[in-house]
Amino acid sequence: MEVKWSKLDVKLSALTKKTIHEMGFKTMTPVQAACIPLLLKNKDVAVEAVTGSGKTLAFIIPMLELLQHRSERLKRHEVGGIIISPTRELAIQTSQVLAHFLHHSDHLTQMLLVGGNSVAADVDYFRVKGANILIATPGRLEDLLTRNCDINLPSAVKSLELLVLDEADRLLDLGFERTLTTILQYLPRQRRTGLFSATQAKELEQLVRAGLRNPVLVAVHEKSQNKSVSTGPDETDISTPSTLANYYTICKPEEKLASLVGFLKSQGSHQKFMLFFSTCACVEYFASVLKILFSELQVFAIHGKMKDKRYKVFDSFRKATSGVLICTDVMARGVDIPEVHWVIQYDPPSSAASFVHRCGRTARIGNQGSALVILLPTEDAYVDFIYRNQKVHLVYMKTPSPAVDTISSVRSLQLKDRAVMDKAIRAFVSHIQAYAKHECNVILRLKDLNFGRLATGLGLLKLPKMPELRGKDVSDFEEVKIDLNSIPYKDCQRERIRQEKLKIYRETGVWPKTQQASKRISCKQTEPWSLSKQRKIERKNKRDTRKLRKQQQQDSGVYTKHKRKRNVSQEDIDELAKDIALIKKLKRKKISKEQFDEQFDAKNEERGCESSK
């Protein structure tokens, strides 16, 4: 049920209303209608709402209203609001939304505290310009609070009115629990706190107890036809927006890549797609391939190992009217990308919750969207699993027609550039290793995979050597008949280095170590000769002291009893070792059963004679 902004039971300032109108939000979402009045009435809130439900405005608007209606204006270096986000991308996105509202404010300012910028630059900026609202990632905020520097941030946050923990479940997933505890110790107790997340997991309960005072629990439930706000569970709730169409398809492993290409071509080049993979190596490989196969479609790539470049790619995709963003789960939470038409999951994510978060990148704030997960024939039980676990109903879609000559085209790319071949092998290895660690390993079992067909579907030229393939039937894979050493790098410098190493290998039969590995070997720490000699003398003196003390104890009779026990114990151990060696010989069939019995009986008789003496 949609509610107009004019129906709010609390009054909003003219500047806030003006910004809401300029941004085009005619009605409130359920989470906004529930949270804004509660926070403005001095209540702490713990909010559970599906992804894409408009949580950002639900805390930005009350934060601004609280700061604007203070009896005394905040000074330049007084912090009245803090928003903590789990990732840099989400923090930047929140800052951009807040900037629309602050554009009409004559005295409130904000500051972004995230990794990627130097700490010194952040310190200088705050010292010169100050800020009333901080949007930060946990690590950077903790650093500035605990650092002894001239801005004295612990003193600045004493004016705090509202603390917001955005995507709180994600904050805990990333291991920020201890960091958040440290941050909370610096903040005043007399404040309001909002905890926003897509799920209210058990791990959040401790955070709620530590950071919130008598919070109001707000749960926004999506149903097939409407939305409702409640404080209790509902068995009919679903975890994805009602405007999202969820599909699955079953695809043979050798046709998976070709079917993906066929599907993307059938949708046309005017749409925006997000394509999720489980590993960074898969993102690298598929980005290289799809950029060649789709000359008319922009292809972007983001994964967790891209630190500085990541936001530039993210921002470019947000501004693009069409294209494909190939990414890992680093883009599965919180980020808002306009008009994503399709979310495609090339393989099931590592957890059921991640499935929901991935799908939530489309159909945001009431818009229509579609999601597709591509499953292997051995993974069809995942459909029922995701329904039981997350209440997400998947509708079967006929398998897209595989694009003609996809595999031959991919192999041709590898034959022209060794870098693509390297990426293909790393993608295959990383995919197998991620599959082996899957949370749903009862359904998605490594032993059910056909490794040969899977490698064929990725377009590999050869199978890599890896433990998971040992003893497996890979007869379905046909290697390309070519000397792989003849495949060059397109990059001239990399190819020159490879040729030099290849020459050494052909002459010596040993592949030379990389320069980095050689440095690790040669960088063994050395020490002055005099210091080394002194340490040797000290160790010798300690040994002599221990020997002397032991000899004195033996002479005084202190060790006699224990020594006798130790001698007997050692004899037993020696005999036991002989028995074990004899049994091993029998198991390895080095001696017959008759020889074993004969030797074992002889040993027993020998022991009996010794004990009777």
C-alpha positions as CSV (number, residue, x, y, z in Angstrom):
1,M,0.0,0.0,0.0
2,E,1.5,3.3,-1.1
3,V,1.3,6.3,1.2
4,K,1.7,10.0,0.1
5,W,4.3,12.1,1.9
6,S,1.6,14.5,3.0
7,K,0.1,11.7,5.1
8,L,3.1,11.4,7.4
9,D,2.0,12.0,11.0
10,V,5.2,14.0,11.6
11,K,5.9,17.3,9.8
12,L,8.8,17.5,7.4
13,S,10.7,20.7,6.7
14,A,10.1,22.7,3.5
15,L,13.7,21.9,2.3
16,T,13.2,18.2,2.7
17,K,9.9,18.2,0.9
18,K,11.5,20.2,-2.0
19,T,14.3,17.7,-2.4
20,I,11.9,14.7,-2.3
21,H,9.8,16.4,-5.0
22,E,12.9,17.1,-7.2
23,M,14.0,13.4,-6.8
24,G,10.6,12.3,-8.1
25,F,9.4,10.3,-5.1
26,K,5.6,10.9,-5.1
27,T,4.9,8.2,-2.5
28,M,6.6,6.6,0.4
29,T,7.7,2.9,0.6
30,P,6.4,0.9,3.6
31,V,9.8,1.0,5.3
32,Q,10.0,4.8,5.0
33,A,6.4,5.3,6.3
34,A,7.3,3.1,9.3
35,C,10.8,4.3,10.2
36,I,10.7,8.1,9.7
37,P,8.1,8.8,12.4
38,L,9.7,6.4,14.9
39,L,13.2,8.0,14.6
40,L,11.7,11.5,14.8
41,K,9.9,10.5,18.0
42,N,13.2,9.6,19.6
43,K,12.9,5.8,19.1
44,D,15.7,3.4,18.3
45,V,14.8,1.1,15.4
46,A,15.9,-2.3,14.1
47,V,14.6,-2.6,10.6
48,E,14.4,-5.7,8.5
49,A,13.3,-5.0,4.9
50,V,13.9,-6.7,1.6
51,T,16.6,-5.3,-0.6
52,G,15.5,-2.4,-2.8
53,S,12.8,-1.2,-0.4
54,G,14.0,2.4,0.0
55,K,15.9,2.0,3.3
56,T,18.4,4.9,2.4
57,L,15.7,7.6,2.6
58,A,14.2,6.0,5.6
59,F,17.3,7.1,7.7
60,I,18.6,10.1,5.7
61,I,15.4,12.1,6.1
62,P,15.0,11.7,9.9
63,M,18.7,12.4,10.3
64,L,18.4,15.7,8.5
65,E,15.2,16.7,10.3
66,L,16.8,16.0,13.7
67,L,19.8,18.1,12.9
68,Q,17.8,21.0,11.4
69,H,15.5,21.2,14.4
70,R,18.2,21.3,17.0
71,S,17.8,24.2,19.5
72,E,21.4,25.2,18.7
73,R,23.0,24.9,15.3
74,L,25.8,22.4,15.0
75,K,29.2,24.1,14.8
76,R,31.5,23.3,11.9
77,H,33.4,20.6,13.7
78,E,30.4,19.0,15.6
79,V,29.2,15.7,14.2
80,G,25.5,15.2,14.6
81,G,25.0,12.1,12.4
82,I,27.0,9.0,11.5
83,I,26.2,6.5,8.8
84,I,28.3,3.3,8.8
85,S,28.3,1.3,5.6
86,P,30.0,-2.1,4.9
87,T,31.6,-1.2,1.6
88,R,33.1,1.8,-0.1
89,E,30.6,1.6,-3.0
90,L,27.6,1.7,-0.7
91,A,29.1,4.6,1.4
92,I,29.7,6.6,-1.8
93,Q,26.2,5.9,-3.1
94,T,24.7,7.0,0.3
95,S,26.8,10.2,0.2
96,Q,25.5,11.0,-3.3
97,V,21.9,10.7,-2.1
98,L,22.6,12.8,0.9
99,A,24.2,15.5,-1.3
100,H,20.8,16.1,-3.0
101,F,19.4,17.1,0.4
102,L,22.4,19.1,1.6
103,H,22.3,21.1,-1.6
104,H,19.4,23.2,-0.1
105,S,20.9,23.4,3.4
106,D,22.8,26.5,4.3
107,H,24.8,25.1,7.2
108,L,24.9,21.3,7.3
109,T,27.9,19.5,5.7
110,Q,29.0,15.9,5.1
111,M,32.2,14.1,4.8
112,L,33.0,10.7,3.3
113,L,35.5,8.5,5.2
114,V,36.4,5.4,3.2
115,G,39.4,3.4,2.1
116,G,41.2,4.5,-1.1
117,N,41.9,8.0,0.3
118,S,44.9,8.7,2.5
119,V,44.2,9.1,6.3
120,A,46.3,12.2,6.3
121,A,44.1,13.8,3.6
122,D,41.0,13.0,5.7
123,V,42.5,14.5,8.8
124,D,43.5,17.7,6.9
125,Y,40.0,18.0,5.3
126,F,38.2,17.7,8.7
127,R,40.6,20.0,10.4
128,V,40.0,22.7,7.7
129,K,36.4,22.3,6.8
130,G,34.8,20.1,9.4
131,A,31.6,18.1,8.9
132,N,28.2,17.6,10.6
133,I,27.5,14.2,9.0
134,L,30.0,11.4,8.6
135,I,29.4,8.6,6.1
136,A,32.1,6.0,6.7
137,T,33.3,2.4,6.4
138,P,34.0,0.8,9.8
139,G,37.8,0.5,9.5
140,R,38.4,4.1,8.5
141,L,36.1,5.5,11.2
142,E,37.7,3.4,13.9
143,D,41.2,4.5,12.7
144,L,40.3,8.2,13.0
145,L,38.6,7.7,16.4
146,T,41.5,5.9,17.9
147,R,44.3,7.8,16.2
148,N,46.1,10.5,18.2
149,C,45.8,13.4,15.8
150,D,45.0,17.1,16.0
151,I,41.3,16.9,14.9
152,N,40.1,15.2,18.1
153,L,37.3,13.2,16.5
154,P,36.1,11.7,19.8
155,S,35.3,15.2,21.1
156,A,33.5,16.1,17.8
157,V,31.1,13.1,18.0
158,K,29.8,14.1,21.5
159,S,27.1,16.0,19.7
160,L,25.8,12.9,17.9
161,E,22.1,12.8,17.4
162,L,21.7,9.7,15.2
163,L,23.8,6.7,14.4
164,V,22.9,4.4,11.4
165,L,24.3,1.0,10.8
166,D,23.4,0.3,7.1
167,E,23.4,-3.3,5.9
168,A,24.2,-4.4,9.5
169,D,24.1,-8.1,8.6
170,R,26.7,-7.5,5.9
171,L,28.9,-5.6,8.5
172,L,29.0,-8.7,10.6
173,D,29.5,-11.0,7.6
174,L,32.7,-9.0,6.8
175,G,34.0,-9.4,10.3
176,F,33.5,-5.9,11.6
177,E,31.9,-6.9,15.0
178,R,35.0,-6.0,17.0
179,T,35.5,-2.7,15.1
180,L,31.8,-1.7,15.7
181,T,32.2,-2.4,19.4
182,T,35.2,-0.1,19.5
183,I,33.3,2.6,17.6
184,L,30.3,2.4,20.0
185,Q,32.6,3.0,23.0
186,Y,33.4,6.5,21.6
187,L,29.8,7.5,20.9
188,P,27.5,9.2,23.5
189,R,24.8,6.9,25.0
190,Q,22.1,9.6,24.6
191,R,21.5,9.2,20.9
192,R,19.2,7.5,18.5
193,T,20.3,4.5,16.6
194,G,18.9,2.8,13.5
195,L,20.0,-0.7,12.5
196,F,19.0,-1.5,8.9
197,S,19.4,-4.9,7.2
198,A,17.8,-7.3,4.7
199,T,17.8,-10.0,7.3
200,Q,17.6,-10.0,11.1
201,A,20.0,-12.9,11.8
202,K,20.8,-14.2,15.3
203,E,24.2,-12.6,15.1
204,L,22.6,-9.2,15.0
205,E,20.9,-9.7,18.4
206,Q,24.2,-8.9,20.3
207,L,24.7,-5.8,18.2
208,V,21.2,-4.7,19.0
209,R,21.7,-5.1,22.7
210,A,25.0,-3.3,22.6
211,G,24.0,-0.3,20.4
212,L,20.2,0.2,20.8
213,R,18.0,1.2,23.7
214,N,14.6,-0.5,23.8
215,P,14.4,-0.6,20.0
216,V,11.2,-0.9,17.9
217,L,11.5,-3.9,15.6
218,V,10.2,-3.1,12.1
219,A,9.8,-5.9,9.6
220,V,8.6,-5.0,6.1
221,H,7.2,-8.1,4.4
222,E,6.8,-8.5,0.7
223,K,3.9,-10.6,-0.4
224,S,2.8,-11.7,-3.9
225,Q,0.3,-8.8,-4.2
226,N,1.1,-6.3,-1.4
227,K,3.4,-5.1,1.3
228,S,2.9,-5.0,5.0
229,V,4.7,-3.7,8.0
230,S,4.7,-5.8,11.2
231,T,6.8,-6.8,14.2
232,G,6.4,-10.6,13.9
233,P,7.2,-13.3,11.4
234,D,4.8,-14.4,8.7
235,E,5.1,-17.8,7.0
236,T,3.8,-16.4,3.7
237,D,6.5,-13.7,3.5
238,I,8.8,-13.8,0.6
239,S,12.4,-12.5,0.5
240,T,12.4,-10.7,-2.8
241,P,10.3,-7.8,-4.2
242,S,6.9,-8.7,-5.6
243,T,7.9,-6.8,-8.9
244,L,10.7,-9.3,-9.5
245,A,10.2,-12.3,-11.8
246,N,12.5,-15.1,-10.7
247,Y,13.4,-17.8,-13.3
248,Y,15.7,-20.8,-13.5
249,T,16.9,-22.9,-16.4
250,I,18.6,-26.2,-16.7
251,C,21.6,-26.3,-19.0
252,K,24.2,-29.0,-19.9
253,P,27.7,-28.1,-18.7
254,E,29.2,-28.2,-22.2
255,E,26.6,-25.7,-23.4
256,K,26.4,-23.4,-20.5
257,L,28.6,-20.6,-21.9
258,A,27.1,-20.9,-25.3
259,S,23.6,-20.7,-23.8
260,L,24.5,-17.6,-21.8
261,V,25.8,-15.9,-25.0
262,G,22.6,-17.0,-26.8
263,F,20.4,-15.5,-24.1
264,L,22.2,-12.2,-24.0
265,K,22.0,-11.9,-27.8
266,S,18.2,-12.7,-27.7
267,Q,17.6,-9.9,-25.2
268,G,19.2,-7.2,-27.4
269,S,21.9,-4.6,-26.7
270,H,19.5,-2.0,-25.2
271,Q,19.2,-3.6,-21.8
272,K,21.4,-3.6,-18.6
273,F,22.5,-6.9,-17.2
274,M,24.3,-7.9,-14.0
275,L,26.1,-11.2,-14.4
276,F,27.3,-12.9,-11.1
277,F,30.1,-15.4,-10.7
278,S,31.5,-17.0,-7.6
279,T,35.2,-16.1,-8.1
280,C,37.4,-13.2,-9.2
281,A,39.1,-15.5,-11.7
282,C,35.8,-16.3,-13.4
283,V,35.0,-12.6,-13.7
284,E,38.4,-11.9,-15.3
285,Y,38.0,-14.7,-17.8
286,F,34.3,-14.0,-18.8
287,A,35.0,-10.3,-19.1
288,S,37.8,-11.0,-21.6
289,V,35.6,-13.4,-23.6
290,L,32.4,-11.4,-23.7
291,K,34.2,-8.1,-24.6
292,I,35.3,-9.9,-27.9
293,L,32.0,-11.7,-28.5
294,F,29.8,-8.6,-27.9
295,S,31.3,-5.7,-29.8
296,E,27.9,-3.9,-29.8
297,L,27.5,-4.2,-26.0
298,Q,29.5,-2.5,-23.3
299,V,31.1,-5.0,-20.9
300,F,32.2,-4.0,-17.4
301,A,34.0,-6.1,-14.7
302,I,34.2,-5.7,-10.9
303,H,35.5,-8.0,-8.2
304,G,36.9,-7.8,-4.7
305,K,40.6,-7.6,-5.8
306,M,40.1,-4.4,-7.8
307,K,40.6,-1.8,-5.1
308,D,41.1,1.6,-6.6
309,K,39.6,0.9,-10.1
310,R,36.4,-0.6,-8.7
311,Y,34.5,2.6,-8.1
312,K,35.3,4.0,-11.5
313,V,33.9,0.9,-13.2
314,F,30.8,0.9,-10.9
315,D,30.1,4.6,-11.6
316,S,30.5,4.0,-15.4
317,F,28.0,1.2,-15.3
318,R,25.5,3.2,-13.3
319,K,25.6,6.0,-15.8
320,A,25.4,3.7,-18.8
321,T,22.0,3.1,-20.5
322,S,22.9,-0.5,-21.4
323,G,25.7,-3.0,-20.9
324,V,26.8,-6.1,-18.9
325,L,28.4,-5.8,-15.5
326,I,30.3,-9.0,-14.7
327,C,30.9,-9.2,-11.0
328,T,31.3,-11.3,-7.8
329,D,29.2,-10.9,-4.6
330,V,31.0,-7.7,-3.9
331,M,28.2,-6.1,-5.8
332,A,25.4,-8.2,-4.3
333,R,24.6,-5.9,-1.4
334,G,23.3,-2.4,-0.9
335,V,24.4,-0.8,-4.2
336,D,21.7,0.9,-6.2
337,I,22.1,0.8,-10.0
338,P,19.3,2.4,-12.0
339,E,17.2,0.3,-14.4
340,V,18.9,-3.1,-14.3
341,H,16.7,-5.3,-16.4
342,W,18.2,-8.7,-15.8
343,V,20.3,-10.3,-13.0
344,I,21.9,-13.5,-14.2
345,Q,23.6,-16.0,-11.9
346,Y,25.9,-18.2,-13.9
347,D,26.1,-20.6,-10.9
348,P,24.4,-20.8,-7.5
349,P,26.0,-18.5,-4.9
350,S,27.8,-19.7,-1.9
351,S,24.9,-19.1,0.4
352,A,21.1,-18.9,0.2
353,A,21.1,-15.4,1.5
354,S,23.4,-14.3,-1.3
355,F,20.9,-15.6,-3.8
356,V,18.3,-13.1,-2.5
357,H,20.8,-10.2,-2.4
358,R,22.0,-10.9,-5.9
359,C,18.4,-10.9,-7.2
360,G,17.8,-7.6,-5.3
361,R,20.0,-5.6,-7.7
362,T,16.9,-5.4,-10.0
363,A,13.3,-4.6,-9.4
364,R,14.2,-1.8,-6.9
365,I,11.7,0.6,-5.3
366,G,8.7,-0.8,-7.2
367,N,10.3,-1.1,-10.6
368,Q,10.0,-4.3,-12.7
369,G,12.9,-6.7,-13.1
370,S,13.9,-10.2,-13.8
371,A,16.4,-12.7,-12.5
372,L,17.7,-15.9,-13.9
373,V,19.9,-18.7,-12.4
374,I,21.5,-21.2,-14.7
375,L,21.7,-24.7,-13.2
376,L,23.2,-27.9,-14.3
377,P,21.1,-31.1,-14.5
378,T,22.6,-32.3,-11.3
379,E,21.6,-29.1,-9.5
380,D,17.8,-29.2,-10.1
381,A,17.2,-29.8,-6.3
382,Y,18.4,-26.2,-5.7
383,V,15.0,-24.9,-6.9
384,D,13.2,-26.6,-4.0
385,F,16.0,-25.7,-1.6
386,I,15.8,-22.0,-2.3
387,Y,12.0,-22.0,-1.9
388,R,12.2,-23.7,1.5
389,N,15.1,-21.6,2.7
390,Q,14.3,-18.2,1.4
391,K,10.6,-18.4,0.3
392,V,11.7,-17.6,-3.3
393,H,9.6,-19.3,-6.0
394,L,11.5,-19.9,-9.2
395,V,9.7,-20.3,-12.5
396,Y,11.2,-22.7,-15.1
397,M,12.5,-21.0,-18.3
398,K,13.2,-23.0,-21.4
399,T,16.9,-23.4,-21.9
400,P,18.2,-20.5,-24.2
401,S,19.4,-21.7,-27.6
402,P,23.2,-22.0,-27.5
403,A,25.0,-19.4,-29.7
404,V,26.6,-21.1,-32.7
405,D,30.4,-21.6,-32.7
406,T,30.8,-20.0,-29.2
407,I,33.3,-22.6,-27.9
408,S,35.4,-22.6,-31.1
409,S,35.5,-18.7,-31.0
410,V,36.6,-18.8,-27.3
411,R,39.3,-21.3,-28.1
412,S,40.4,-19.2,-31.0
413,L,40.8,-16.2,-28.7
414,Q,43.1,-18.3,-26.4
415,L,45.2,-19.5,-29.3
416,K,45.8,-15.8,-30.3
417,D,46.6,-14.6,-26.7
418,R,48.2,-16.7,-24.0
419,A,46.8,-14.3,-21.4
420,V,43.2,-15.5,-22.2
421,M,44.3,-19.1,-21.9
422,D,45.8,-18.4,-18.5
423,K,42.6,-16.8,-17.4
424,A,40.5,-19.7,-18.6
425,I,42.6,-22.2,-16.6
426,R,42.4,-20.0,-13.5
427,A,38.7,-19.6,-13.9
428,F,38.2,-23.4,-14.1
429,V,40.4,-24.1,-11.1
430,S,38.8,-21.4,-9.0
431,H,35.3,-22.5,-9.9
432,I,36.0,-26.1,-8.9
433,Q,37.5,-25.0,-5.6
434,A,34.6,-22.7,-4.8
435,Y,32.1,-25.5,-5.7
436,A,33.9,-27.8,-3.2
437,K,33.3,-25.3,-0.4
438,H,29.7,-24.5,-1.3
439,E,27.3,-24.1,1.6
440,C,24.7,-26.3,-0.1
441,N,27.2,-29.2,-0.6
442,V,24.5,-31.7,0.2
443,I,22.7,-30.7,-3.1
444,L,25.7,-29.3,-5.0
445,R,28.2,-32.1,-4.7
446,L,31.6,-32.0,-6.3
447,K,31.4,-35.7,-7.2
448,D,28.4,-35.1,-9.3
449,L,30.2,-32.7,-11.7
450,N,31.3,-33.9,-15.1
451,F,34.7,-32.2,-15.2
452,G,35.4,-33.0,-18.8
453,R,32.2,-31.4,-20.0
454,L,32.6,-28.5,-17.7
455,A,36.0,-27.8,-19.1
456,T,34.6,-28.1,-22.6
457,G,31.9,-25.6,-21.8
458,L,34.4,-23.1,-20.6
459,G,36.4,-23.5,-23.8
460,L,39.6,-24.8,-22.2
461,L,42.5,-25.9,-24.5
462,K,43.8,-28.3,-21.8
463,L,42.9,-29.6,-18.4
464,P,45.0,-28.2,-15.5
465,K,46.7,-30.4,-13.0
466,M,44.8,-30.2,-9.7
467,P,44.0,-32.6,-6.8
468,E,40.2,-32.5,-7.5
469,L,40.8,-34.1,-10.9
470,R,42.9,-37.0,-9.6
471,G,41.3,-40.3,-10.5
472,K,38.3,-38.6,-12.2
473,D,36.9,-39.6,-15.6
474,V,37.7,-36.8,-18.0
475,S,37.2,-38.7,-21.2
476,D,34.5,-36.2,-22.3
477,F,37.1,-33.5,-22.7
478,E,39.1,-33.3,-25.9
479,E,42.3,-31.3,-25.8
480,V,43.3,-29.1,-28.7
481,K,46.1,-30.8,-30.6
482,I,48.7,-28.1,-30.5
483,D,52.0,-27.3,-28.7
484,L,50.8,-25.0,-26.0
485,N,54.3,-23.4,-25.7
486,S,53.8,-22.0,-29.2
487,I,50.9,-19.8,-28.0
488,P,52.2,-16.2,-27.5
489,Y,51.1,-13.3,-25.3
490,K,49.7,-10.3,-27.1
491,D,51.6,-8.1,-24.7
492,C,55.1,-7.9,-26.2
493,Q,56.9,-7.4,-22.9
494,R,55.3,-10.5,-21.3
495,E,56.0,-12.5,-24.4
496,R,59.7,-11.5,-24.4
497,I,60.1,-12.5,-20.8
498,R,58.3,-15.8,-21.5
499,Q,60.6,-16.6,-24.5
500,E,63.7,-15.9,-22.3
501,K,62.3,-18.4,-19.7
502,L,61.4,-20.9,-22.4
503,K,65.0,-20.8,-23.7
504,I,66.4,-21.5,-20.2
505,Y,63.8,-24.3,-19.8
506,R,64.8,-26.0,-23.1
507,E,68.5,-25.8,-22.2
508,T,68.3,-26.9,-18.5
509,G,64.9,-28.7,-18.3
510,V,64.0,-26.5,-15.3
511,W,61.6,-23.6,-15.6
512,P,63.2,-20.5,-14.0
513,K,61.6,-19.0,-10.9
514,T,59.9,-15.7,-11.2
515,Q,61.8,-12.6,-10.1
516,Q,59.4,-12.2,-7.1
517,A,60.0,-15.8,-6.0
518,S,63.8,-15.4,-6.4
519,K,63.6,-12.3,-4.2
520,R,61.8,-14.2,-1.5
521,I,64.5,-16.9,-1.5
522,S,67.4,-14.4,-1.6
523,C,66.0,-12.0,1.0
524,K,66.9,-14.2,3.9
525,Q,67.8,-12.0,6.8
526,T,71.5,-11.8,7.7
527,E,73.1,-10.6,10.9
528,P,76.6,-9.4,11.9
529,W,79.2,-12.1,12.6
530,S,79.9,-10.8,16.0
531,L,76.2,-11.0,17.0
532,S,75.9,-14.5,15.6
533,K,79.0,-15.6,17.5
534,Q,77.6,-14.1,20.8
535,R,74.3,-16.0,20.4
536,K,76.2,-19.3,19.8
537,I,78.2,-18.7,23.0
538,E,74.9,-17.9,25.0
539,R,73.2,-21.1,23.7
540,K,76.3,-23.2,24.6
541,N,76.4,-21.7,28.1
542,K,72.7,-22.6,28.6
543,R,73.3,-26.2,27.5
544,D,76.3,-26.5,29.9
545,T,74.2,-25.1,32.8
546,R,71.3,-27.6,32.1
547,K,73.8,-30.6,31.9
548,L,75.5,-29.5,35.2
549,R,72.1,-29.2,37.0
550,K,71.0,-32.6,35.7
551,Q,74.2,-34.2,36.8
552,Q,73.9,-32.7,40.3
553,Q,70.4,-34.1,40.7
554,Q,71.5,-37.6,39.5
555,D,74.4,-37.6,42.0
556,S,72.1,-36.7,44.8
557,G,69.7,-39.5,43.9
558,V,66.8,-37.4,42.9
559,Y,66.6,-38.8,39.4
560,T,67.3,-42.5,40.2
561,K,63.6,-43.7,40.5
562,H,62.4,-41.7,37.5
563,K,65.3,-42.8,35.4
564,R,64.5,-46.5,36.1
565,K,60.9,-46.0,35.1
566,R,62.0,-44.2,31.9
567,N,64.3,-47.0,31.0
568,V,61.6,-49.6,31.3
569,S,59.2,-47.4,29.4
570,Q,61.7,-47.0,26.6
571,E,62.2,-50.8,26.4
572,D,58.5,-51.3,26.0
573,I,58.4,-48.7,23.3
574,D,61.2,-50.3,21.4
575,E,59.5,-53.7,21.6
576,L,56.2,-52.2,20.4
577,A,58.0,-50.6,17.4
578,K,59.5,-54.0,16.4
579,D,56.0,-55.6,16.6
580,I,54.5,-52.8,14.4
581,A,57.3,-53.2,11.9
582,L,56.6,-57.0,11.8
583,I,52.9,-56.4,11.2
584,K,53.7,-53.9,8.4
585,K,55.9,-56.5,6.7
586,L,53.0,-58.9,6.8
587,K,50.5,-56.4,5.4
588,R,52.9,-55.5,2.5
589,K,53.3,-59.2,1.9
590,K,57.1,-59.1,2.4
591,I,56.7,-62.1,4.7
592,S,54.2,-65.0,4.7
593,K,51.7,-65.7,7.5
594,E,53.8,-68.7,8.6
595,Q,57.0,-66.5,8.8
596,F,55.1,-63.9,10.8
597,D,53.8,-66.4,13.4
598,E,57.2,-68.0,13.7
599,Q,59.0,-64.7,14.3
600,F,56.3,-63.4,16.6
601,D,56.4,-66.6,18.7
602,A,60.2,-66.4,18.9
603,K,60.0,-62.8,20.1
604,N,57.5,-63.8,22.9
605,E,59.7,-66.7,24.0
606,E,62.7,-64.4,24.1
607,R,60.8,-61.9,26.3
608,G,59.7,-64.7,28.6
609,C,63.2,-65.9,29.1
610,E,64.4,-62.4,29.9
611,S,61.6,-61.8,32.5
612,S,62.4,-65.2,34.3
613,K,66.0,-64.3,34.8
